[in-house]
Amino acid sequence: MTVQIHSAATVLEGSRNASVSEADRLAASTDRSGYVSASLPDGVVFAESTEDVVTTMRLAAANRTPIVTRGAGTGLAAGSSARSGEVVLDLSRMNSILRIDPVEQLAVVQPGVLNGELNAAAAEHGLFYAPDPASTKICSIGGNIATNAGGMRCAKYGVTREAVLALQVVLADGRELRTGRETLKGVTGYDLNALMTGSEGTLGVVVEATLRLRPLPVATATVAAFFPDFATAAAAASAVIAARIQPSLLELIDGQTLEAVDMALGTDYRSRGGAFLLAQTDGYGAYLEQDVLIEAIRPFASSYEKAADADEAERLVMARREAIPSLEKLGRVSIGDIGVPRGRLAEVALGLDDISARTGVRIFTVAHASDGNLHPMIVLDEADSVTEGPAKAALGEMFHLAKRLGGTLTGEHGVGLLKRDWLLPELGEVSMDVHRIIKDALDPAGILNPGKAI
């Protein structure tokens, strides 16, 4: 069947809080990936309840209208980009924390709740939500679930999938599906919870999530270390992993990114070295682990220091969280998201230098060193494209570098639109066929986020 004429108009006319204004369509057309959509979506539906989502999906199914689900718009792979003929389903107004159970250590939230807001609410009960993307203040839980987002604490506490206990999902035909449960253990049926988490809006629309919380650590110890270059800092990070301790945070920033952070924040980190390693250990053994960590990095570091108090520790963490916003002040940012075995971080650093030299693009890199997830970033002029030319060549080379080292195309940002060209080499034909079978079973008309993820 072909898409009916004016089908998007029918969906918009039948949905509450729909807008066809150019301003709303422009704002909903892309995310923070740097990708620029060639056209604008036909309209935006601002859902305020599960009933709104059900109504829109039923209309979309009846009219075979493509739906692009959107949260806070902070995605970095063009996963929520939209174009002509599509309707954006914006969930940002579904932003209530419905329940926090401090005894069971869980929270029930709507998808538009911001990551940082959930953590602030959980902290009032002595708890925290572990997955913490650097964009915690502005990214939404729904988007985190869509991409199976990670963050700085995830090597110790797990990524989003490990924190999702249950989901309420509206399927492509408007039916409501409940996955998972509130208990920590449960193996009844297939793990549809895990299937939905990371599916990038291609299998259903998450309208409610039950999330696992954890007790706030009784102590946290912070170390900041500087190195002559990024490869040396990466070798130090690998040495920490080899020391058999599990830091809650182990973040790398290269010298070029430090310069951008200094310009944005008025700090002087770049003057202290060519790369920066930020480490935290937590729990009852935080300071004992800190001593082991320092011994591991000492042979590599130009200098290191312990944070004197919580305020100083927060300032150091802020430098890492502000890395991408600092680069965005320099131009349009295209962000890589490769993962490699943790012992090969130094090889990646050298490989990125080679890619920069061969493609002529300047690469800025930060990394979650504790789990081998690197974010090589290219800063472009506004007129430059991320989908062709040197930028795309460099992104492709980054993937091939990761693959050669036993790694992956994406660690936490998802595939979206920008990385589909490199799916087959990583997944293989059989896996791609299975992906398509699952997609066809849950979305036979192909209306959920078409052209993304798979």
C-alpha positions as CSV (number, residue, x, y, z in Angstrom):
1,M,0.0,0.0,0.0
2,T,1.1,3.6,-0.6
3,V,0.8,6.4,1.9
4,Q,-2.6,8.2,1.5
5,I,-2.6,11.7,0.2
6,H,-2.9,14.2,3.1
7,S,-2.5,11.4,5.6
8,A,-0.3,13.6,7.9
9,A,-3.0,16.3,7.8
10,T,-5.6,13.8,9.0
11,V,-3.3,12.8,11.9
12,L,-2.7,16.4,12.9
13,E,-6.4,17.3,12.7
14,G,-7.4,14.4,14.9
15,S,-4.7,14.9,17.6
16,R,-4.8,17.2,20.6
17,N,-2.2,19.9,20.8
18,A,-1.1,19.7,17.2
19,S,0.9,22.5,15.5
20,V,1.8,23.2,12.0
21,S,3.6,26.5,12.7
22,E,7.0,26.8,10.9
23,A,8.7,27.6,14.2
24,D,7.5,24.4,15.8
25,R,8.3,22.3,12.7
26,L,11.8,23.8,12.5
27,A,12.5,23.2,16.2
28,A,11.4,19.6,15.9
29,S,13.3,18.8,12.6
30,T,16.6,17.8,14.1
31,D,18.7,17.2,17.3
32,R,22.2,18.0,18.5
33,S,23.9,15.7,16.0
34,G,24.8,18.5,13.6
35,Y,22.6,16.9,11.0
36,V,20.4,19.4,9.0
37,S,17.1,17.9,7.6
38,A,16.5,18.7,4.0
39,S,12.8,19.5,4.7
40,L,10.6,20.2,7.7
41,P,8.0,17.7,9.1
42,D,4.4,18.3,8.3
43,G,3.5,19.1,11.9
44,V,4.1,18.4,15.6
45,V,1.8,16.7,18.2
46,F,2.6,17.8,21.7
47,A,1.4,14.8,23.7
48,E,0.4,15.4,27.3
49,S,-0.9,11.9,28.3
50,T,-0.9,8.3,27.3
51,E,-4.3,8.8,25.7
52,D,-2.9,11.5,23.4
53,V,-0.2,9.1,22.2
54,V,-2.7,6.3,21.7
55,T,-4.9,8.6,19.6
56,T,-2.1,9.8,17.5
57,M,-0.7,6.3,16.9
58,R,-4.2,4.9,15.9
59,L,-4.6,7.7,13.4
60,A,-1.1,7.2,12.1
61,A,-1.7,3.5,11.7
62,A,-5.0,4.0,9.9
63,N,-3.4,6.6,7.5
64,R,0.1,5.0,7.3
65,T,1.6,8.2,8.4
66,P,5.3,8.1,9.6
67,I,5.8,9.1,13.2
68,V,9.1,10.4,14.7
69,T,9.0,10.4,18.4
70,R,10.9,13.2,20.1
71,G,12.0,13.9,23.7
72,A,14.3,16.7,24.7
73,G,16.0,16.8,21.3
74,T,19.5,16.2,22.7
75,G,20.3,13.1,20.6
76,L,23.6,12.9,18.8
77,A,22.9,10.5,15.9
78,A,20.0,12.3,14.1
79,G,17.7,9.7,15.6
80,S,14.8,12.2,16.0
81,S,15.4,14.2,12.8
82,A,12.2,14.5,10.8
83,R,11.3,15.6,7.3
84,S,8.4,16.3,4.9
85,G,5.6,13.7,5.1
86,E,6.3,12.9,8.7
87,V,4.7,13.9,12.0
88,V,6.7,14.5,15.1
89,L,5.3,13.1,18.3
90,D,6.8,15.3,21.0
91,L,6.7,13.8,24.5
92,S,8.4,16.7,26.4
93,R,5.2,17.7,28.1
94,M,4.8,14.2,29.7
95,N,7.3,15.2,32.4
96,S,5.9,14.0,35.7
97,I,7.7,11.9,38.3
98,L,4.7,9.7,39.2
99,R,6.2,7.8,42.2
100,I,9.4,7.2,44.1
101,D,9.5,4.2,46.4
102,P,12.5,4.6,48.7
103,V,12.0,1.1,50.2
104,E,12.0,-0.8,46.9
105,Q,14.4,1.9,45.5
106,L,12.6,2.6,42.3
107,A,11.0,5.5,40.5
108,V,8.0,5.6,38.1
109,V,8.3,8.4,35.6
110,Q,6.9,9.8,32.3
111,P,9.3,10.0,29.3
112,G,9.7,13.8,29.4
113,V,11.3,13.9,32.8
114,L,14.9,15.1,32.6
115,N,17.7,12.9,33.9
116,G,18.9,15.6,36.3
117,E,15.4,16.2,37.6
118,L,15.0,12.5,38.5
119,N,18.4,12.5,40.3
120,A,17.5,15.6,42.3
121,A,14.2,14.0,43.4
122,A,15.9,10.7,44.2
123,A,18.6,12.4,46.3
124,E,15.9,13.6,48.7
125,H,15.5,9.9,49.6
126,G,19.3,9.2,49.8
127,L,19.1,7.6,46.3
128,F,20.4,8.2,42.8
129,Y,19.7,7.1,39.2
130,A,22.9,5.6,37.9
131,P,22.9,6.3,34.1
132,D,24.2,9.9,33.9
133,P,25.0,11.2,30.4
134,A,27.1,14.4,30.3
135,S,23.9,16.1,29.2
136,T,22.1,15.1,32.4
137,K,20.6,18.5,32.9
138,I,18.9,18.7,29.5
139,C,18.4,15.1,28.3
140,S,15.1,13.2,29.0
141,I,14.5,9.7,30.3
142,G,12.6,8.8,27.2
143,G,15.5,9.6,25.0
144,N,17.9,7.8,27.4
145,I,15.7,4.7,27.0
146,A,15.5,5.1,23.2
147,T,19.2,5.0,22.8
148,N,20.1,2.9,25.9
149,A,22.2,5.9,27.0
150,G,25.3,5.5,29.1
151,G,27.3,8.1,30.9
152,M,30.2,8.6,33.3
153,R,29.1,6.1,36.0
154,C,28.1,3.3,33.8
155,A,31.1,1.0,33.9
156,K,30.4,0.4,37.6
157,Y,26.6,0.8,37.8
158,G,25.4,-0.1,34.3
159,V,23.8,1.6,31.4
160,T,20.1,2.5,31.0
161,R,19.1,-1.1,30.2
162,E,20.3,-2.3,33.6
163,A,18.2,0.4,35.3
164,V,14.9,-0.2,33.5
165,L,12.6,-2.5,35.4
166,A,9.4,-2.0,33.5
167,L,8.0,0.0,30.6
168,Q,4.6,1.1,29.3
169,V,4.8,1.3,25.5
170,V,2.3,2.3,22.9
171,L,2.8,0.1,19.8
172,A,2.5,1.2,16.2
173,D,-1.2,0.3,16.0
174,G,-2.1,2.1,19.2
175,R,-2.2,-0.9,21.5
176,E,-0.6,-0.5,24.9
177,L,2.1,-3.0,26.0
178,R,3.5,-3.5,29.5
179,T,7.0,-5.0,29.7
180,G,9.1,-6.0,32.7
181,R,8.1,-5.8,36.3
182,E,8.9,-4.0,39.6
183,T,10.9,-6.8,41.1
184,L,14.6,-6.9,40.6
185,K,14.4,-10.5,39.3
186,G,11.9,-12.0,36.8
187,V,12.3,-14.2,33.7
188,T,8.7,-14.8,32.6
189,G,8.6,-14.6,28.8
190,Y,11.0,-13.0,26.4
191,D,12.9,-9.9,27.7
192,L,10.8,-7.3,25.8
193,N,12.0,-4.7,28.3
194,A,15.6,-5.0,26.9
195,L,14.3,-5.1,23.3
196,M,12.5,-1.8,23.7
197,T,15.4,-0.2,25.4
198,G,17.8,1.0,22.7
199,S,15.3,0.5,19.9
200,E,15.5,4.3,19.0
201,G,11.7,4.8,18.5
202,T,11.4,2.1,15.8
203,L,9.4,-0.5,17.8
204,G,7.1,1.6,20.0
205,V,6.6,4.8,22.0
206,V,7.6,4.7,25.7
207,V,5.0,6.5,27.8
208,E,6.0,5.4,31.3
209,A,9.1,3.8,32.8
210,T,9.8,2.1,36.1
211,L,13.5,2.7,36.9
212,R,15.9,1.2,39.5
213,L,17.5,3.6,41.9
214,R,20.5,3.0,44.1
215,P,21.7,4.3,47.5
216,L,23.9,7.4,47.3
217,P,27.6,6.4,48.1
218,V,28.7,7.0,51.6
219,A,31.9,8.5,50.3
220,T,33.5,9.7,47.1
221,A,37.2,10.3,46.4
222,T,38.3,12.4,43.4
223,V,41.6,12.6,41.6
224,A,42.6,14.9,38.7
225,A,45.7,14.0,36.7
226,F,47.5,15.6,33.7
227,F,49.6,14.0,31.1
228,P,51.8,15.1,28.2
229,D,49.4,13.8,25.5
230,F,46.2,11.8,25.0
231,A,47.9,8.5,24.2
232,T,49.8,8.6,27.5
233,A,46.6,9.4,29.4
234,A,44.8,6.6,27.7
235,A,47.6,4.2,28.7
236,A,47.2,5.4,32.3
237,A,43.5,4.7,32.1
238,S,44.1,1.2,30.9
239,A,46.6,0.7,33.8
240,V,43.8,1.6,36.2
241,I,41.5,-1.1,34.8
242,A,44.4,-3.6,35.0
243,A,44.8,-2.7,38.7
244,R,41.5,-4.6,39.4
245,I,39.7,-1.7,40.9
246,Q,36.4,-0.3,39.7
247,P,36.2,3.5,39.7
248,S,32.8,5.0,39.5
249,L,34.1,7.5,37.0
250,L,37.2,7.5,34.8
251,E,37.0,10.3,32.2
252,L,39.6,11.4,29.6
253,I,39.8,14.8,27.8
254,D,42.4,15.6,25.2
255,G,44.4,18.9,25.0
256,Q,42.3,20.4,22.2
257,T,39.1,19.9,24.1
258,L,40.7,21.3,27.3
259,E,41.5,24.5,25.3
260,A,37.8,24.8,24.4
261,V,36.7,24.2,28.0
262,D,39.1,26.8,29.2
263,M,37.8,29.4,26.8
264,A,34.2,28.6,27.8
265,L,34.7,28.4,31.6
266,G,37.7,30.6,32.2
267,T,39.7,27.7,33.6
268,D,43.4,26.9,33.0
269,Y,43.4,23.1,32.5
270,R,45.3,23.1,29.2
271,S,48.3,24.9,30.7
272,R,48.8,21.9,33.0
273,G,49.1,19.3,30.3
274,G,48.2,17.8,27.0
275,A,45.5,15.6,28.4
276,F,43.3,15.3,31.5
277,L,42.1,12.2,33.4
278,L,39.4,12.6,36.0
279,A,38.8,9.6,38.3
280,Q,36.4,9.0,41.2
281,T,36.1,6.0,43.5
282,D,33.1,5.6,45.8
283,G,31.6,3.6,48.6
284,Y,33.1,2.5,51.9
285,G,36.5,1.7,50.3
286,A,36.6,5.0,48.2
287,Y,39.9,6.2,49.7
288,L,41.6,2.8,49.7
289,E,40.7,2.4,46.0
290,Q,41.9,6.0,45.4
291,D,45.4,5.0,46.7
292,V,45.5,2.0,44.3
293,L,44.4,4.2,41.4
294,I,47.1,6.8,42.1
295,E,49.8,4.1,42.1
296,A,48.5,2.9,38.7
297,I,48.6,6.3,37.0
298,R,51.8,7.7,38.8
299,P,54.3,6.3,36.2
300,F,52.4,8.1,33.4
301,A,51.2,11.4,34.9
302,S,52.9,14.7,34.7
303,S,51.0,15.7,37.8
304,Y,48.0,14.7,39.9
305,E,46.0,16.1,42.8
306,K,43.2,14.9,45.1
307,A,40.1,17.1,45.3
308,A,40.0,18.8,48.6
309,D,36.3,18.8,49.0
310,A,33.0,18.1,47.3
311,D,32.9,21.6,45.7
312,E,36.3,21.1,44.0
313,A,35.2,17.6,42.9
314,E,32.1,19.1,41.3
315,R,34.1,21.8,39.5
316,L,36.3,19.0,38.0
317,V,33.3,17.0,36.9
318,M,31.8,20.1,35.4
319,A,34.8,20.5,33.1
320,R,34.0,17.1,31.6
321,R,30.2,17.8,31.4
322,E,30.9,21.0,29.6
323,A,33.1,19.5,26.9
324,I,30.5,19.3,24.2
325,P,28.8,22.6,25.0
326,S,32.3,24.2,24.9
327,L,32.9,22.8,21.4
328,E,29.5,23.9,20.2
329,K,30.7,27.5,20.8
330,L,33.3,26.9,18.1
331,G,31.0,25.6,15.4
332,R,28.6,22.7,14.5
333,V,29.8,19.5,16.2
334,S,29.7,16.0,14.7
335,I,30.2,13.5,17.5
336,G,31.7,10.0,17.1
337,D,30.7,7.3,19.6
338,I,33.0,4.3,19.3
339,G,33.7,1.6,21.8
340,V,36.9,-0.5,22.1
341,P,38.4,-3.0,24.6
342,R,39.7,-0.9,27.5
343,G,43.2,-2.1,27.1
344,R,43.4,-0.6,23.6
345,L,42.6,3.0,24.4
346,A,46.1,4.2,23.6
347,E,45.9,2.6,20.2
348,V,42.7,4.4,19.5
349,A,44.3,7.7,20.5
350,L,47.1,7.2,18.0
351,G,44.7,6.0,15.3
352,L,42.6,9.2,15.7
353,D,45.7,11.3,15.2
354,D,46.3,9.4,11.9
355,I,42.6,9.9,10.8
356,S,42.9,13.6,11.5
357,A,46.0,13.8,9.4
358,R,44.6,11.9,6.5
359,T,41.2,13.5,6.3
360,G,42.2,17.0,7.2
361,V,39.6,17.4,9.9
362,R,40.4,18.4,13.4
363,I,39.3,15.8,16.0
364,F,38.6,16.6,19.6
365,T,38.2,13.6,21.9
366,V,36.7,12.8,25.3
367,A,36.2,9.3,26.6
368,H,34.5,7.2,29.2
369,A,37.8,5.3,29.8
370,S,36.3,3.0,32.4
371,D,34.2,1.2,29.7
372,G,36.2,2.0,26.5
373,N,33.7,4.4,25.0
374,L,35.3,7.3,23.2
375,H,33.6,10.4,21.7
376,P,35.9,11.7,18.9
377,M,34.3,15.0,17.8
378,I,34.6,17.1,14.6
379,V,33.9,20.8,14.7
380,L,32.5,22.1,11.4
381,D,31.6,25.4,9.9
382,E,27.8,25.9,9.7
383,A,28.0,25.4,5.9
384,D,29.8,22.1,6.2
385,S,28.0,18.7,5.9
386,V,28.2,15.8,8.3
387,T,26.7,13.4,5.8
388,E,29.3,13.8,3.0
389,G,32.8,15.0,2.4
390,P,35.7,15.0,5.0
391,A,33.4,14.8,8.0
392,K,31.7,11.6,6.9
393,A,35.0,10.2,5.7
394,A,36.5,10.8,9.2
395,L,33.5,9.2,10.9
396,G,33.7,6.2,8.7
397,E,37.4,5.9,9.5
398,M,36.7,6.1,13.2
399,F,34.3,3.1,12.9
400,H,36.8,1.0,10.9
401,L,39.5,1.8,13.5
402,A,37.2,0.6,16.3
403,K,36.3,-2.5,14.4
404,R,39.9,-3.4,13.8
405,L,40.5,-3.1,17.5
406,G,37.6,-5.4,18.4
407,G,35.2,-2.5,19.1
408,T,31.8,-1.2,18.0
409,L,30.2,1.6,15.9
410,T,28.3,3.1,18.8
411,G,28.6,2.8,22.6
412,E,25.7,4.9,23.8
413,H,24.4,7.4,21.3
414,G,22.6,5.0,18.9
415,V,22.7,4.6,15.2
416,G,20.0,7.0,14.2
417,L,20.4,8.3,10.6
418,L,24.1,9.1,10.7
419,K,25.6,5.6,11.2
420,R,23.4,3.3,9.2
421,D,26.0,3.0,6.4
422,W,28.3,1.1,8.7
423,L,25.7,-1.3,10.3
424,L,26.2,-4.3,8.0
425,P,30.0,-4.7,8.6
426,E,29.4,-4.9,12.4
427,L,26.1,-6.9,12.5
428,G,26.4,-9.2,9.5
429,E,23.6,-10.3,7.2
430,V,21.9,-12.8,9.5
431,S,21.6,-10.3,12.4
432,M,20.3,-7.6,9.9
433,D,17.6,-10.1,8.8
434,V,16.6,-10.8,12.4
435,H,16.4,-7.1,13.0
436,R,14.1,-6.6,10.0
437,I,11.9,-9.5,11.1
438,I,11.4,-8.0,14.5
439,K,10.7,-4.6,13.0
440,D,8.1,-6.0,10.6
441,A,6.4,-7.9,13.4
442,L,5.9,-4.9,15.6
443,D,5.6,-2.2,12.9
444,P,4.4,-3.9,9.7
445,A,3.5,-0.6,8.0
446,G,7.0,0.8,8.8
447,I,5.6,4.1,10.3
448,L,7.8,4.3,13.4
449,N,10.9,6.4,12.9
450,P,11.4,5.2,9.3
451,G,15.0,5.2,8.0
452,K,16.6,5.2,11.5
453,A,18.6,2.7,13.5
454,I,18.3,-0.4,11.2
